[in-house]
Amino acid sequence: MLIPDKCIVNLIRKHHVLTIATASQNRPYCANCFYIYLEKENLFAFTSDKDTRHISEIMTNRHVAGTVFLETNIIGKIQGLQFTGIISEPTTEMQKKIRLLYIKRFPAAVIMNTTFWVVEPLFIKMTDNKFGIGRKLLWEKGSDSVITDKHSV
């Protein structure tokens, strides 16, 4: 299955900041980025300059991890996801599509001169306590989503 479960997609669409984590020479690093989500392609897209640490690090290791979450201290409202994936610079045609969608969501980006990047998720673990505390929805590229309990993740 290319596209994650609708519950996962809905959570991704509700939010606009992701944390992307990279690693180089056994040193982890993370950065927060505004993103858009391309559902048909199952891609996160964000913008970042090539001279940033996280982008420099992906030149030697394209595997990344990340999170998207709702910040709350109410246990019953906790929701978020963790993912792993592959980051790359999109093709010229995809860059044009992403730029239009990105500016539509973040109009201030029209003045930015930066590079777009995409993350293709390979694995997603979603927590949404509306399912029940400790329950997870898992998705892996090429498989169907499953709900599991906190002890099996």
N, C-alpha and C positions, 0 to 999 in steps of 0.2 A: 504494500500500500504506500503510495507516494505521499499522500496528504494525511497529516495526523487527524485524529478524532476531532469532531466539531467542538467539543469542550475545550480542547487545547487551542484550536484556532480562535475561538471566541476570546479566550484569555489573552492570547497574543495580540488580537485586534484592540482590546480594551486599553492596552498600555502603550507607552511610547519611548521608554528608556530601557535599554538592556545593558548588562554588565558583560563584557567580553574578557576572557582570561586567556593569557598566552604564557608561554614558558620558553626560556632560552638558557642554556647552560645550567640547568637545574635551579633556575631562579624564576619564580612565578611573578606575574604582573597582571593587573586588570585595569580596565578603563570603562567608563560609562558613556554610552552613545545614544542619541536619539535614533530611532529606527522606524522603518516601515516594513510591512510584511507582504510579500507577494504570494498569495495563497495557491494559485495554479502551479507555480514553480516551487512552492514550499521553500522560500528563501527569506531570510532576514536581510535587509539592506540598510546600510548606514554610511555615513561619510566620515572620513578621517584623513588627515594629511599623511603623506608618505614618510615624513621625518619623525612621526611620533614613535614612542617606544613600542607600543603594541603592534603597530604596522611593521616596524623594523624587524620585530621578532617573528612575524609570520613569514618573512622571506626565507627563514631557515626551518620553520615548523608550522605548517598550515593547519594543524589540528588545534582547535580551540574549545573552550568550554564557556558557558555563559548562564546567565539568569535573567528572568523577567519576573517581577513580583509586585504585589500590592503591599505597601507598608502599612501595617496595622498592629495594634496591640490587643485586638479582640480575637481570641482563639478561633471562634466560630467563623470569622471572616478571612482567615489566612488563606491566601491563594498565591501561587507562583509556579514557576517551572525552572528546571535546570536542564541544560542541554549540552551535548557535544556535537561538533561538526567540523566541516572543512571550510576555510575562508579563502576567497579568491577575489581578484579584480574582474568584474563582469565585462563581457564583450562590449564593443562600441554601441551596438543596437540596444543591448540590455541597459547600458549606462543611460542612454537617452530616455528609455521607459522609466527607469528608476528616478532620474532627475525630475521628470514631470510629476510623478506620484509623490516624491519627497517634498517638492515645493508646494504641491497642493496641501499636504499635511502640515508642513512647516514653512509658511510663506517667507519668513526671514532668510531662508536658505538661498533665495534667489540671488543674493549678493555674494554668496560664497564661491570661492574658487578652490575647490578641493577635490578629492578622489572618492568615488563610491566603491564600496566593498560589499560582498555578499557572503553570507554564511549559509551553507546547506546543512541543515540538521541531520545527524545520523542517529541520534538518540535523544528522547525527551522524557523527562519524569515530571509530571504535574501533580501538585498538591492543591486540593481545593477542599477545605473542611466542610463544605456543603455536602460532600459525599460521605462525610463521617470523619472524625478526627483520626489522623494517621493513615487514611486511605490514599492511595496513589493511582494515577492513570499513567501507564507507560506506553511509549511508542518507539519503535525502532524502524529505521528505513527498511522496507521490504517485508514488514510484518503488520499485523493488526494491533490495535490498542487493546490493552487489558487493564482491568482494575485489580489491584492487589492490596495487601495490608502492609503496615509499616515494617513488619518483621521480615518480609521477603525482599526488601529493597536494600 
